[in-house]
Amino acid sequence: MAKSKAEIPVLDLKGKSVGSFEGLAELFTIEPNEQAVHFACEGQRWSFYTKTSSTKGRSEVNFTGKKPRKQKGGGTSRQGDVKAPQWVGGGVAFGPQPIKREFKVNRKVKKLALASVLSDRHSGGQVRVLKSDLSAPKTKSLEGFLSTLELSNARVGFVVSRDDADKNLAKSVRNLSKVDVLSEEKWTALDFIKADCLVFSEKAIAELSKKFQNA
């Protein structure tokens, strides 16, 4: 059951607290559902899987269909055509074919999985909001920010939007070790669960909350 509200600390680039963000209770304070998280993550992994191995059957081989020898009288086995699997260059029997696996995950399960991951991270104090107005990329400033929070050795996910200020933030952290830039297409349970700590931009957490409510 969700609590009344979620207070998420807002930090500046120096790592100092400058307030708090009141997150959605249904997104940050629910009881995590491990089964939903597992199901949603597996479904996302399956979407990346495509079997591309392909072989030709005897009907697809570009050979003549003429009978290679007489049916009887030669003292040898009977053969219909050289496209059969036992002939060199013939078709392959029961060979691999390209397939696309289907793994449907319902919308409600995806929402529950996302909320479960974010609630788990928030309960462990692993969610923060970064207040910054970068006019240009500054990798050194973000490196100092991570060092101040003692996150230099942790896997950190910076959650950003398409806003211009967020683009500078994304460029500032993309070359840092153990840092993932999570743009809008990566706002998923699988991408969030990979990070030890999540740092949202102010624009990103507002848009994610709105997107979650309207989903």
N, C-alpha and C positions, 0 to 999 in steps of 0.2 A: 504493500500500500504506500502511495506517495505521500511525502510530507507536505506541509503547507507551502514551502518555498525553498529555494536553493541559493545560498549566498556564496558566490564565486569571487575570490579575490581578484582585484584589478591592479596590475603592476605597471610601473613605467619602465623605460629602457635601462634604468639603473637598478631595477629589481626592488624598488621601494613601493609599498602599498599606497595607492591613491584612491581607494574606495572599494566598492564591491558591486557586482552585477547580480541582479535577482533573476536567476534562471528559472525556466519552467519546471515545476515540481514533477510533472509527468515525464520529463525528459532526463532529469538529473537526480531524482530522489526515490525512484521505484525500487522494489525488491528485484534484483537481477534474476533473469530466467536463463539458466545455462543451456537448456535444451533449445530454446529459440535462437540463442547466439550461435550454437553449434550448427543448427539447421541452416540459418541464413548465411553463415560463412562457407559451409559446404556448397550451398547453391551458387554462391558467387565464384568459388573456385571452379566448379563444373562449367560455368559459362566461359572460362578461359580455355577449356579443353576442346581440342579438335583433332580427331584422328585423321591424318592425311595419307597414311600408307595406302597404296592402291595397286591391285594386280588385275590382269586380264584373264577372264574365263575363256573357254574354248570357242565360244561364239564371238568373242571380241578380237581374237588373234587374226592378223592380216596374212593368212596363208590360204593356199588353194584348198578347196573342199574335195578335191579328187581323191579317189581311193588309191592308196600307195601301191598296192599289189592285189593280186587275185585272191578271192575268198578261199579257194581250195586248190590243192595240187602242188603247192610250193613247199610243203613240210614245215611251214612256219605258222605263227599265230595269226589270227584274223584281225585285220585292222580296218577301221572305218575311214579315218583321215588323219593327217599329221598334226592337226590342231588339238588332238587329245592330250591330256596331261602327261602320259608316259613318254611322249616324244620330246626330244630336245627342241626348245623353242615353242613348244605347245602351250596351251592355256594352263592356268594354275587352278587346281581343285580346292575349293573352300579357302581361297586366299583372302587377305585383309582388304577391306573396302573403307573409303573415307566415310566417317559418320560424325554427327553432331549430337552430343548428349543433351538431353533435356532434364532440367531439375527445377521445377517451378516452386517458387517461394511466394506465398501470399503476402499482400501488402501489409496486413496487420502483423504478421510474423516479422517482417523487416523492421517495422516501427518498434515492436517490442524488443527486438535484438539490439537496435541502435540505442534505445533508451536504457537497456540493461547494461551495455558497455559503458555508456557515459555516466550512469549512476554508480557503477562499480569504481570508475576512475575518480569520480567526485568524492565518494565516501572515503577513498584513500588519500585525499588531498592532492590528487594528480591532475587537476583541471585548473587552469589559470587563464585570465584575460589580459592581453597586453595592450596598453594604451600607448600608441605611438603615432606620430605624424611625420614619418620619414618623407623628405622631399627628394631623396636619392638613396640608392642602395648603400648600406653601411654594414658590411660584414663584421667589422671589428666591434661595433656596438652590440650586435646580437651575440657575438662570441663572449663578450664581457657579461651580458645579461645571463647567459647560461652558466657561466662560471660563478656568478653571484648566487644563483639559486642551487649551485652544486649539482647541475644537470649535465656536466660535460661528458660524463661516461654513460649517460642514460640515453635510450632511444626516445627522441622527442619529436612529436608531430606538431608542426605549425599549421593551424587551420586558417586558411585565408579565403577571401572572396575575390570577385573580379574588380573590386574597387582599385583605383589608381594607387592609393597609399598602400594597399595590400600587395600590389605588384612589386613595389619597392621592398616590402618586407620579405616577399618570396625570393626575390633576387639576393637579398642580404643573407639568407640562411641556406640557400640551395647547395652551396659548396662546403658547408660545415659537416664534419663527420657525425654519423649517427643521427642525422636530422632528416625528417621526411616533410616535404611540402604537400599538404593535403588541400588541394583546390576542390571546388564544388563537386566535380565528378568522383571525388574520393571521400565524400562524406558518407561512408558506409561503416557497418559494424566491423567488417574484416579489416579495413584500413585503420580504424580507430583502435582496435584491440591489439594491433602490432606495436603501438607506441606505449612506452612506460609513462609518459607524461604528455598531456595535450595543452598546447598554448593557443588560445583563440585570439584572433583580432576582434576588436569591438564590432566591426561590420559583419564578420563571419558568424559570430555567435548569435547576433540579432537575426541574420538571414536564416541560419539553421533552425532557430526556434520558430520562426514564421513558417518555414517550409515544413517543419514537423507538424505544426498545428493544422496546416492546410492539406496534409497528405491523407 
